[in-house]
C-alpha cells in the first residue's frame, strides 16, 4: 500500500531548534506540526497570489469609458486612497481574453 505522505528531514543547529521548540510549545504544538503548519500556510499564500480573477461584464458595458471612482458617504481620505489603489491595480491588469 503506497504512503499518502512523504517524510522530510530537517536539520537545525541546537540553538535554532530550541527556538523552534519554544515557538511550537507556545502554541501547544510539536516542532514537526509547527513547521508543517508554517509550510502549508506559505504554500497556500503562494497559490492565492496566483489565483485568476475573472470579471464578467455585459457586452454593452465593455466600450464605456471609465469614470472616476465614486466616494462612499463618510469615507475617510485614507480609505478612499486605499480603495482607489486597489481598483487602479485591478484595472491595470491586461485583458488576456
Protein Blocks (a to p, Z undefined) as FASTA:
>chain_A
ZZfbdcddddddfklmmmmmmmmmmnopafklmmmmmmmmmmmmmmmmmpccdddddfkl
mmpccddddddehiafklmmmmmmmmmmmmmpccfZZ
